[in-house]
Amino acid sequence: MRMKSLVFVMLIITALNVFGQVHKRFFNKNGKVTKDSTKAVAYSLYQKGGADSLWSVVNLNMQNIPLMRGVYLDDDLTIPYGKFVYYQTVINQHKVGNDHSTIDTSFVVT
């Protein structure tokens, strides 16, 4: 009886880990998938969002700055679902004096 309970608990933990596992995919400057992270200019973090088979995706550049986030229906990330959010880097320069200025970098949703 205890062995069956232990096996059942282990199966539940394994199932939860499978749905929560984060995958990483690297992209080169041409936008193609590459296995070599040293040649990559961006990467995607994606995971299955539960039993509903939706895949959450966040694209980042190699400096960990977000580029896009969205949801796909398939694990190949080819069938988009719903709204996607795209981020753009904005540089704001503020003049402080005749010889000085400050620069702020921010990210906006486009």
N, C-alpha and C positions, 0 to 999 in steps of 0.2 A: 504494500500500500504506500509506504513512504517513497519507494523507488519510483512509482508511477507519478506521485505528486512532484517529486524532484524533476523528473523528465518533463512534465507538463510546464513547470515554472521555467525551466531552461528553454523550452520551445517558445514560450511567450517572450522571454528576454531576447532571444535570437531574432524573432519576428520584429520586435521594436527596433533593434539595431539595424536591421536590413532597411527599414523605412527611413531611419534617421541618418544613414550613412551619407557623408558628403563626398562627392566626386570632383576631380579637378581635370580640366582640359586646357592645354596650352595652344595659343594661336601665333603664327608667324606674321610678318609684315604684310603678307598677301591675304591674310584672313583664313588661311588653311590650318587645319589641325596639325600640330607637330608634337612629337614626343620629347624633343630636346628643349628643355626650359631655358637654356642659354641663348637660343635663337628666337625665343618668344618675345612678343611685344605686349601681349595681353593673355589673360586666362579667365576661365569660367569656373565658378563653383556652383554645383547643382546637386539637388537631392530630390528624391521622391517625396511628395507631400502626404503620404498615407495611402490608404487602400483605394483612393479615388484615381490613382495613376496620373496625377498631375505632377510635373517636374518644375520646381522653383529654380530659377537661374539668376546669378549675379555675375556680370562681366566686369573685370577690373583690369587696369593696366598694371605693369610690373612694379609700379610705385604704390600699389594698393589703393589707387584712386578709382572710385566707382564710375563705370561708363554706362551701364544699362542693367535693369532688372525686369524680370517678367516670368511668365509661366508658359510651359509647353505641354502638349498632350502626349508626346512620345519621348522615349529615352534617347533618340537620336537628335533631339532638339530641333526638329524641322517643322513641326506643326504648332504655330503660336496660338495662344489662347488668352483672350482678354486684353487688357491694356498693358502696355509696356512703358516703363519710365526710362528716359535717356537723360544723362547728366552731362553738363558742359562746364569746363573750367572757365571762370571769369576772373580777369586780373583788373583790380581797381587801383589806380594811382591817385593819391591825394597830395596836393601841393601844400607843404607846411610853411615854407619860406622861399626866399629867392633862390637858395642853393640846396634846399632839402625837400624831399618828398617821401611819402610812405607808400608801400605797395601791399595790398591785401589780396589774397587769393581765396576765392570762394567757389562753390559748386552750385549750379542752378539746374533745375529740372527744365528740360526743353521739350 
